[in-house]
């Protein structure tokens, strides 16, 4: 066999092997919600949505008050958080509609955005552990009613605290007594199209790699 032909064959074989390997490593996610719905998602990702107050709005507010900070971080206020424990979905919703309900006509101008989450924070006895999503095999969430809730009576009955049993790829487990992913949703693709699932709706999440 001609040497150049042999090299070409070996190169093609290597490319095909890499393609098969990449396809074999594709991540999928099996999701079961509290309502009993189930999905199998391809290309799952954790998307974190947030809102920030526009710089112009904040600068105008500072001028009206007779001064302001020169620190840019003081002029851009984030309404997102991954650790807003004990709040209802509306209370942690960063949408313009929610801001309007809270502030009325004085609601600040906001810029909407999102980023992809790479890990989650699990709490056990007050100790926080950051766990990369790539190290997680499954998460089973647990809902616990909050006693003596400080929320208004009309929502206090639905006030719950989330715990989780997290299985890791190395065989270990993390039993978290508190987790809160804030504004995050689980996004993935199905044969019918893209699906966005708020994390509070998920009971069981399993990754296959």
C-alpha positions as CSV (number, residue, x, y, z in Angstrom):
1,X,0.0,0.0,0.0
2,X,1.3,3.4,-0.9
3,X,2.7,5.2,2.1
4,X,0.6,8.3,1.5
5,X,-2.6,6.2,1.2
6,X,-1.7,4.4,4.5
7,X,-1.2,7.7,6.3
8,X,-4.6,9.0,5.0
9,X,-6.3,5.8,6.1
10,X,-4.8,6.0,9.6
11,X,-5.8,9.6,9.9
12,X,-9.4,8.9,8.8
13,X,-9.5,6.0,11.3
14,X,-8.4,8.4,14.1
15,X,-11.0,11.0,13.2
16,X,-13.8,8.4,13.1
17,X,-12.6,7.0,16.5
18,X,-12.7,10.5,18.0
19,X,-16.1,11.1,16.6
20,X,-17.5,7.9,18.1
21,X,-15.8,8.6,21.4
22,X,-17.4,12.1,21.6
23,X,-20.8,10.8,20.7
24,X,-20.5,8.1,23.3
25,X,-19.7,10.7,25.9
26,X,-22.7,12.9,25.2
27,X,-24.5,13.7,28.4
28,X,-28.2,13.1,28.7
29,X,-30.5,13.8,31.7
30,X,-33.6,11.9,33.0
31,X,-35.9,14.3,34.8
32,X,-38.9,13.6,37.0
33,X,-41.0,16.5,38.4
34,X,-43.1,16.7,41.5
35,X,-46.2,16.6,39.3
36,X,-45.2,13.2,37.9
37,X,-44.0,14.4,34.5
38,X,-40.9,12.8,33.0
39,X,-38.4,13.9,30.3
40,X,-35.2,12.6,28.7
41,X,-33.1,15.6,27.7
42,X,-30.1,15.8,25.5
43,X,-27.5,18.5,25.9
44,X,-28.8,19.4,29.4
45,X,-27.5,22.7,31.0
46,X,-28.2,24.7,34.1
47,X,-29.2,28.2,33.0
48,X,-29.2,31.1,35.6
49,X,-31.2,34.1,34.7
50,X,-30.7,37.5,36.3
51,X,-31.6,41.2,36.0
52,X,-29.4,44.3,36.6
53,X,-30.4,47.9,37.1
54,X,-29.3,50.0,34.1
55,X,-26.4,52.3,34.7
56,X,-28.2,55.4,33.5
57,X,-31.1,54.8,35.9
58,X,-28.8,54.3,38.8
59,X,-26.7,57.3,38.0
60,X,-29.9,59.5,37.8
61,X,-31.0,58.2,41.2
62,X,-27.6,59.1,42.7
63,X,-27.7,62.6,41.2
64,X,-31.2,63.2,42.5
65,X,-30.0,62.1,46.0
66,X,-27.3,64.7,45.8
67,X,-24.3,62.5,45.1
68,X,-23.3,58.9,44.4
69,X,-20.4,56.5,44.4
70,X,-17.8,56.4,41.7
71,X,-17.5,52.6,42.1
72,X,-19.0,50.9,39.1
73,X,-20.2,48.0,41.2
74,X,-22.2,50.4,43.3
75,X,-24.0,51.6,40.1
76,X,-25.0,48.1,38.9
77,X,-27.2,46.2,41.3
78,X,-27.9,42.5,40.6
79,X,-31.3,41.1,41.4
80,X,-30.2,37.5,41.0
81,X,-28.9,35.2,43.7
82,X,-28.3,31.5,44.1
83,X,-28.8,31.7,47.9
84,X,-32.2,33.4,48.4
85,X,-33.4,30.9,50.9
86,X,-37.0,30.7,52.0
87,X,-38.6,32.9,49.3
88,X,-41.4,31.9,46.9
89,X,-40.7,31.7,43.2
90,X,-42.3,35.2,42.7
91,X,-40.0,36.6,45.3
92,X,-36.9,35.3,43.6
93,X,-38.2,36.0,40.1
94,X,-36.0,38.8,38.6
95,X,-38.4,39.5,35.8
96,X,-39.6,43.1,34.9
97,X,-43.2,42.1,35.8
98,X,-42.1,41.2,39.3
99,X,-40.2,44.4,39.8
100,X,-43.2,46.3,38.6
101,X,-45.4,44.6,41.2
102,X,-42.9,45.4,43.9
103,X,-42.1,49.0,42.9
104,X,-45.0,50.1,40.7
105,X,-44.2,53.1,38.4
106,X,-40.9,53.6,40.2
107,X,-39.6,50.2,39.1
108,X,-36.0,50.6,37.8
109,X,-35.1,49.9,34.2
110,X,-33.5,46.5,34.0
111,X,-31.3,44.5,31.6
112,X,-32.1,40.9,31.4
113,X,-29.4,38.2,30.9
114,X,-28.4,34.7,31.7
115,X,-25.4,32.5,32.2
116,X,-24.7,28.8,32.3
117,X,-24.2,27.4,35.8
118,X,-21.2,25.1,36.3
119,X,-21.8,23.9,39.8
120,X,-24.3,23.9,42.7
121,X,-23.8,24.8,46.3
122,X,-25.0,22.3,48.9
123,X,-25.2,23.0,52.6
124,X,-24.8,20.6,55.5
125,X,-24.8,21.9,59.1
126,X,-24.1,25.4,57.8
127,X,-21.0,24.2,55.8
128,X,-21.2,25.1,52.1
129,X,-19.8,22.7,49.5
130,X,-19.6,23.6,45.8
131,X,-20.1,20.6,43.6
132,X,-19.3,20.7,39.8
133,X,-22.2,19.5,37.7
134,X,-19.7,17.2,35.9
135,X,-19.2,15.4,39.2
136,X,-22.9,14.7,39.8
137,X,-24.6,11.4,38.8
138,X,-28.0,12.2,40.3
139,X,-29.9,14.6,42.6
140,X,-33.0,13.7,44.5
141,X,-34.6,16.8,46.0
142,X,-36.7,16.8,49.2
143,X,-39.3,19.4,50.1
144,X,-39.8,20.2,53.8
145,X,-42.6,22.6,55.0
146,X,-41.3,25.6,56.8
147,X,-42.8,26.0,60.3
148,X,-43.6,29.4,61.6
149,X,-43.0,31.0,58.2
150,X,-42.4,34.7,58.1
151,X,-44.1,35.0,54.7
152,X,-47.6,36.5,54.4
153,X,-50.4,34.0,55.4
154,X,-51.7,33.7,51.8
155,X,-48.3,32.1,50.7
156,X,-47.1,30.7,54.1
157,X,-48.8,27.4,53.4
158,X,-46.7,26.7,50.3
159,X,-43.4,27.8,51.9
160,X,-41.0,24.9,51.7
161,X,-37.3,24.4,52.2
162,X,-35.3,22.2,49.8
163,X,-32.8,19.5,50.8
164,X,-31.1,17.0,48.5
165,X,-29.4,13.7,48.2
166,X,-26.6,14.0,45.7
167,X,-24.8,11.0,44.2
168,X,-21.3,11.7,42.8
169,X,-19.5,10.1,39.9
170,X,-16.7,8.8,42.2
171,X,-19.3,6.8,44.2
172,X,-19.5,9.3,47.0
173,X,-22.7,11.0,48.3
174,X,-23.6,14.4,49.7
175,X,-26.7,14.6,51.9
176,X,-27.5,18.3,51.9
177,X,-29.9,19.7,54.4
178,X,-30.3,22.8,52.3
179,X,-30.0,23.7,48.6
180,X,-31.3,26.7,46.6
181,X,-30.5,27.3,43.0
182,X,-32.3,30.7,42.9
183,X,-33.3,31.6,39.4
184,X,-31.9,28.6,37.7
185,X,-33.7,26.4,35.2
186,X,-32.7,23.0,33.6
187,X,-32.6,23.4,29.9
188,X,-32.4,20.5,27.4
189,X,-33.7,19.2,24.1
190,X,-36.3,16.5,23.3
191,X,-37.6,15.1,20.1
192,X,-40.4,17.7,20.4
193,X,-38.1,20.7,20.9
194,X,-36.4,22.6,23.7
195,X,-37.6,22.2,27.3
196,X,-37.0,24.6,30.2
197,X,-37.8,23.2,33.7
198,X,-37.5,25.5,36.8
199,X,-35.4,23.7,39.3
200,X,-38.1,23.9,42.0
201,X,-40.3,21.6,39.9
202,X,-37.7,18.9,39.8
203,X,-37.9,15.9,42.1
204,X,-35.3,13.6,40.6
205,X,-32.5,14.4,38.1
206,X,-30.2,11.7,36.7
207,X,-27.3,12.3,34.4
208,X,-26.0,9.6,31.9
209,X,-22.6,10.0,30.4
